[in-house]
Amino acid sequence: MKERLVSLDVFRGITIAGMVLVNNPGTWSAVYSPLKHADWHGITPTDYIFPFFLFIVGVAITLSLGKRVEVSESKADIYLKIIKRSVVIFLLGIFLAAFPFYNFEKGEWIDLSQLRIMGVLQRIAICYLIASLIFIHTNWKQQALIAIALCLIYWVLMTLVSVPGCLITTIDDKACNLAAYLDRLILGENHLWKSAKVYDPEGLLSTIPAISTTLAGVLTGHWLKKNVNHYEKVSGFFFFGIVLLAVGYLWSLVFPLNKSLWTSSYVVYTAGLALCFLGFCYYLIDIKGYKTWTKPFVIFGVNPLVLFVGSGLMAKTLIAIKVVDANGAKISLQKWIFDNVFLPLASPINASLLYAVCFILLWLFLMWLLYRKGIYIKV
């Protein structure tokens, strides 16, 4: 597999575009249900996005690090690259959480004692680091066993370990479960996701099963590199994908699908979906050659970090800048744009979606400028 997999770039591009789309509605008070995360147990299309991205990270580990191992590059050089990349991605997550660093309305710097420590990029960094080290030191069978073991260990911990101060320890309670307790104990409530307060959806313990999601991608990468014909590969994607979907669903009957807790059933179920989706893309694009429609997603897929960080910085900047509305009240520039440009065009919920679509189209143009010049920014 020496040629670049267009289907993987497209899958990555669709995933990161979806992530930006759902993160940037015109107003959070008017969002279609499929574009919101499930409140707790359950799953929506939005809940597929992050595990899909970690899955793709895993596939890329096998395809990129595998080449380095195959040419006998020194372990020290490989370790250095892995650690450097992980640290940079983690620090970018902290940077994004702290931005814009200064509250111009209050006239003060951000309070570091209230800064969220974990987040999307931080989890990606940790999962990439650990999955990469596992990949280097194990074969595919051992990687599969580790992925399964992590899911089983997490299941046991979350269902059998009691939480101090709780009459009943249950994953049905957002506060009285082990993952939330450890987030509060180790990170501190002030450093958690502010919308949750008692837990962090990208917390510490729940990162363990997220590593399994990444390892599912690593294992898929092995299958992609296997010397079998295209149709056998696609059949494998769908076979294992459907098996994982069934296992994930059955497991969810006793250990519910939950994105915030990254439950083991959620790991297995979303890995199955990712396999099926990659299989569909692989068949349509790399086998049948239907590539005309893929260009926007390829543009997103080759610069995912720039898109995620750049769109996040833009969104926070639009919120940080204050303007005066027609009533003399101070509002964010983002709200002013939504109220004056988009809200007059449609109902609140459709105007909110239109804002998100225009936001992603703006970033498609910006990413196209980089793509046209052959600029691919990686860490």
Protein Blocks (a to p, Z undefined) as FASTA:
>chain_A
ZZccfklmmmmmmmmmmmmmmmmcfblklccfklpccfkecddfklmmmmmmmmmmmmmm
mmmmmmmmmnopafklmmmmmmmmmmmmmmmmmmmmmpgoiafknopacdfklccfbdfk
lmmmmmmmmmmmmmmmpcfklmmmmmmmmmmmmmmmmmmmccehiabacfkbmklcfklm
mmmmmnopklmcfklopacfkbmklmmmmmmmmmmmmmmmmmmmpccdfklmmmmmmmmm
mmmmmmmmmmmmmmccdfklopaklmmmmmmmmmmmmmmmmmmmmmnopaklmmmmmmmm
mmmmlmmmmmmmmmmmmmmpccddfkopacdfklmmmmmmmmmmmcfklmmmmmmmmmmm
mmmmmmmmmmmnopacdZZ
